[in-house]
């Protein structure tokens, strides 16, 4: 999902007559992807509270404090979570959904790393409040995104996607926390939150378009600055076109040695030539060219067929020069002669 997601792709966009402006240019599938992404970010808000409960006894033991002291970190988390959404929500309404949720997740990731390595009660108390400040407002951003991309008639089903986080975290959180704390220790809980939220942050950086209506309207206005995705659809395709070449070369490099050794053994058997791995073979009496060229025709034939087929498809206007599936497949197949 790239900035092309801001324009078109996937399923048809919302239906509108020729004289009406669509509420959103995003298709139904794109809306689901956008809302699911921000709902995933919001999920950490509730999860962080409930996944913490199994760690309370081992935390008290590890930090040499009472259970009551650790319970204060739960209270402080909840107090901040009641205040943060109004502040973060206002920032998202002014600056845009995308930059605010990225900063919030960045704070959350860094705080979880700090919680995983801290060794004092004071650090735990302060970092738990900072953790709550970073993540608690993501739900308000998620609901704002829903309002940005969906009309009132369809909004209920998308609100349900966001609400999934609040409904599943209370049951999954203690289970995950218990498994992690019991198997790896309480620090594993925060390492898990760090890695999972970092993955969410990367997905948002590279896939979440700006949706704030006062900045991008119904999605047809191009975002600027930090509100803009780091690449466009064409730029993404231009970069992806080189991946199959690298993948094909990597596979060819791995298989080349095995294939050459097999052909060498078969050629030696065919000519009753003894192979000595310890001292080496006298290649003056061995048809090395025949051994090396024995299997070259198979990958070469496949590559020729792929290139000719792609050229025909372009000439016949069956695909464009940047049609991703055909272009990537042709690029991959063309690397087979490197065997």
C-alpha positions in Angstrom: 0.0 0.0 0.0 1.8 3.1 -1.2 0.9 6.6 -2.2 -0.9 4.9 -5.1 -3.3 3.9 -2.4 -4.2 7.5 -2.1 -5.3 7.5 -5.7 -6.7 4.2 -6.9 -6.2 0.5 -7.1 -7.9 -2.6 -5.8 -11.7 -2.5 -5.8 -13.7 0.3 -7.3 -14.0 3.5 -5.2 -17.2 4.6 -3.6 -20.0 5.0 -6.2 -21.0 8.6 -7.0 -22.8 10.2 -9.9 -21.0 12.3 -12.4 -22.2 15.5 -10.8 -21.2 14.5 -7.2 -17.8 14.5 -5.5 -17.1 11.2 -3.8 -16.8 11.3 -0.1 -13.5 9.5 -0.4 -11.3 8.4 -3.4 -10.2 5.3 -1.5 -11.7 2.0 -2.5 -13.4 -0.3 0.1 -10.3 -2.5 0.2 -8.0 0.5 0.7 -10.3 1.8 3.5 -10.1 -1.5 5.2 -6.3 -1.5 5.0 -6.0 2.0 6.3 -8.4 1.5 9.2 -6.8 -1.9 10.0 -3.4 -0.3 10.2 -4.4 2.5 12.6 -6.5 0.0 14.6 -3.4 -2.2 15.0 -1.6 0.9 16.4 -4.5 1.6 18.7 -4.5 -2.0 19.9 -1.2 -1.4 21.8 -3.0 1.1 24.0 -5.2 -1.5 25.6 -2.7 -4.3 25.3 0.0 -2.4 27.2 -2.2 -2.2 30.2 -3.4 -5.9 30.4 -0.1 -7.6 29.3 1.6 -5.9 32.3 -0.5 -7.6 35.0 1.4 -11.0 35.0 4.7 -9.1 35.4 3.6 -7.4 38.6 4.9 -10.1 41.1 8.3 -10.7 39.3 8.8 -7.0 38.9 8.3 -6.4 42.6 10.8 -9.2 43.4 13.3 -8.0 40.8 13.2 -4.3 41.9 12.9 -5.1 45.6 9.7 -3.2 46.1 6.2 -4.2 47.3 3.3 -5.3 45.1 1.5 -2.0 46.2 4.4 0.0 44.7 4.1 -1.8 41.4 0.4 -1.3 41.4 1.0 2.5 41.5 2.6 2.1 38.1 -0.7 0.7 36.8 -2.6 3.6 38.3 -0.2 6.1 36.8 -0.6 4.5 33.4 -4.3 4.7 33.6 -4.3 8.4 34.7 -2.1 9.4 31.8 -4.2 7.3 29.4 -7.2 9.4 30.4 -5.5 12.7 29.5 -3.3 11.9 26.5 -6.0 11.2 23.9 -7.4 14.7 24.1 -4.0 16.2 23.6 -2.9 13.8 20.8 -6.2 14.0 19.1 -6.1 17.8 18.9 -2.5 17.6 17.5 -3.7 15.1 14.9 -6.6 17.4 13.9 -4.2 20.3 13.3 -1.0 18.6 12.0 -2.4 15.5 10.3 -3.0 11.9 11.3 0.2 10.6 9.8 3.0 12.6 11.5 1.3 12.5 14.9 0.7 8.7 15.0 4.3 8.2 13.8 5.7 10.3 16.7 3.4 8.6 19.1 4.6 5.1 18.1 8.2 6.3 18.1 7.9 7.4 21.7 6.1 4.1 22.5 8.9 2.0 20.9 11.7 3.9 22.6 9.8 3.7 26.0 9.4 -0.1 25.7 13.1 -0.5 25.1 13.7 1.6 28.2 11.3 -0.5 30.2 13.0 -3.7 29.1 16.4 -2.5 30.3 15.6 -0.4 33.4 16.7 -1.6 36.8 15.0 0.8 39.2 11.5 1.5 40.4 11.8 5.2 39.7 12.7 4.5 36.0 9.8 2.0 35.8 7.3 4.5 37.2 8.4 7.3 34.9 8.6 5.2 31.8 5.2 3.6 32.4 3.7 7.1 32.3 5.7 8.0 29.2 4.6 4.7 27.6 1.0 5.6 28.2 1.4 9.2 26.9 2.8 7.8 23.7 0.3 5.1 22.9 -3.0 6.1 24.6 -3.9 8.7 22.0 -3.6 6.3 19.0 -7.2 5.3 19.5 -8.4 8.8 19.1 -6.4 9.1 15.9 -7.9 5.8 14.7 -11.4 7.0 15.1 -10.4 10.3 13.3 -9.1 8.3 10.4 -12.4 6.4 10.2 -14.3 9.6 10.0 -11.9 10.9 7.3 -12.3 8.0 4.9 -15.8 6.7 5.5 -19.2 8.2 5.0 -21.7 8.0 7.8 -23.6 5.3 6.0 -20.7 2.9 6.1 -18.9 4.1 9.2 -20.3 1.6 11.6 -18.5 -1.4 10.1 -15.2 0.4 10.2 -15.6 1.5 13.8 -16.0 -2.2 14.5 -12.5 -2.8 13.2 -11.1 -0.2 15.6 -13.2 -1.6 18.5 -11.7 -5.0 17.9 -8.6 -3.9 19.7 -10.4 -2.9 22.9 -12.3 -6.1 22.8 -9.4 -8.5 22.3 -6.6 -7.0 24.3 -8.2 -7.7 27.8 -8.2 -11.4 27.0 -5.1 -11.7 24.9 -3.0 -9.4 27.0 -2.7 -11.4 30.2 -2.3 -14.6 28.2 0.6 -13.2 26.3 2.1 -11.6 29.4 1.9 -14.8 31.3 3.5 -16.8 28.6 6.4 -14.3 28.0 7.0 -13.7 31.7 6.8 -17.3 32.6 9.1 -18.5 29.8 11.6 -15.7 29.4 11.1 -13.3 32.3 9.3 -10.0 32.7 11.6 -8.1 30.4 10.4 -10.2 27.5 7.1 -8.5 27.7 8.6 -5.1 26.9 10.8 -6.5 24.2 7.8 -8.1 22.6 5.9 -4.7 22.7 9.0 -3.0 21.3 9.3 -5.3 18.3 5.6 -5.5 17.5 5.1 -1.8 17.7 8.3 -1.1 15.7 6.8 -3.3 12.9 3.6 -1.3 13.1 5.6 1.9 12.9 7.4 0.8 9.8 4.1 -0.2 8.2 2.7 3.2 9.0 5.7 5.1 7.7 5.6 3.3 4.3 2.0 2.5 3.9 -0.4 4.9 5.7 -1.5 7.9 3.6 -2.5 11.2 5.1 -6.3 11.3 5.6 -7.0 14.5 7.4 -9.7 16.1 5.3 -8.6 19.7 5.8 -5.2 18.8 4.3 -6.1 16.2 1.6 -9.8 16.6 1.1 -11.3 13.3 0.1 -7.9 12.0 -0.7 -7.5 13.6 -4.1 -5.2 16.4 -2.8 -1.5 15.4 -2.6 -0.1 15.6 0.9 3.2 17.5 1.4 6.1 17.3 3.8 6.0 14.7 6.5 2.3 14.1 5.7 3.4 12.6 2.4 4.3 9.0 1.9 8.0 8.5 1.2 7.4 7.2 -2.3 4.7 7.2 -5.0 3.3 4.1 -6.8 5.5 4.6 -9.8 8.6 5.0 -7.6 7.7 1.9 -5.8 7.3 -0.1 -9.0 10.5 1.3 -10.3 12.3 0.0 -7.3 10.6 -3.3 -7.2 11.6 -4.0 -10.8 15.2 -4.6 -9.6 14.3 -7.1 -6.9 13.6 -10.1 -9.1 17.0 -9.6 -10.8 18.8 -9.7 -7.5 16.7 -12.7 -6.3 17.3 -14.6 -9.5 21.1 -13.9 -9.3 21.1 -15.1 -5.7 19.3 -18.3 -6.5 21.6 -18.8 -9.5 24.7 -18.3 -7.5 23.6 -20.9 -4.9 22.7 -23.5 -7.5 25.6 -22.9 -9.8 28.2 -24.8 -7.7 25.9 -27.8 -7.2 25.0 -28.0 -10.9 28.6 -27.7 -12.1 29.7 -30.4 -9.7 26.9 -32.7 -10.8 27.8 -32.2 -14.5 31.4 -32.7 -13.8 30.7 -36.1 -12.1 28.4 -37.2 -14.9 30.9 -36.3 -17.6 33.6 -38.1 -15.7 31.4 -41.2 -15.4 30.6 -41.0 -19.1 34.3 -41.0 -20.1 35.4 -43.4 -17.4 37.6 -40.6 -15.9 38.6 -41.2 -12.2 37.9 -38.3 -9.9 40.4 -37.6 -7.1 39.4 -34.9 -4.7 42.6 -35.1 -2.6 45.2 -34.4 -5.4 43.0 -33.0 -8.1 42.4 -34.2 -11.6 44.5 -33.8 -14.8 42.2 -31.6 -16.9 44.4 -32.0 -19.9 42.8 -35.4 -20.4 39.3 -34.3 -19.4 36.7 -32.6 -21.6 36.1 -29.7 -19.2 34.2 -27.6 -21.8 31.7 -30.4 -22.2 31.2 -30.7 -18.5 30.7 -26.9 -18.0 28.3 -26.4 -20.9 26.3 -29.6 -20.3 23.3 -27.9 -18.7 23.5 -24.4 -20.0 20.8 -24.8 -22.7 17.9 -25.4 -20.3 18.0 -22.1 -18.4 19.0 -20.3 -21.5 16.0 -21.6 -23.3 13.7 -20.5 -20.5 15.2 -17.0 -20.4 14.9 -16.6 -24.2 11.2 -17.7 -24.0 10.5 -15.3 -21.1 12.1 -12.3 -22.9 10.4 -13.0 -26.2 7.1 -13.5 -24.5 7.3 -10.2 -22.6 8.4 -8.4 -25.7 5.4 -9.8 -27.6 3.1 -8.8 -24.8 4.4 -5.2 -24.8 4.2 -4.9 -28.6 0.6 -6.3 -28.6 -0.2 -3.8 -25.8 -1.4 -6.6 -23.5 0.7 -5.1 -20.7 2.4 -1.8 -20.1 6.2 -1.5 -19.7 5.6 -1.1 -16.0 2.9 -3.7 -15.5 4.3 -5.2 -12.2 3.6 -9.0 -12.5 4.7 -9.4 -16.0 7.7 -7.1 -15.7 8.9 -8.7 -12.5 8.5 -12.3 -13.8 10.4 -11.5 -17.0 13.2 -9.9 -15.0 13.4 -12.9 -12.7 13.4 -15.4 -15.6 16.1 -13.5 -17.5 18.6 -14.1 -14.7 18.6 -17.9 -15.3 21.4 -17.8 -17.9 23.7 -16.6 -15.1 23.7 -20.3 -14.0 
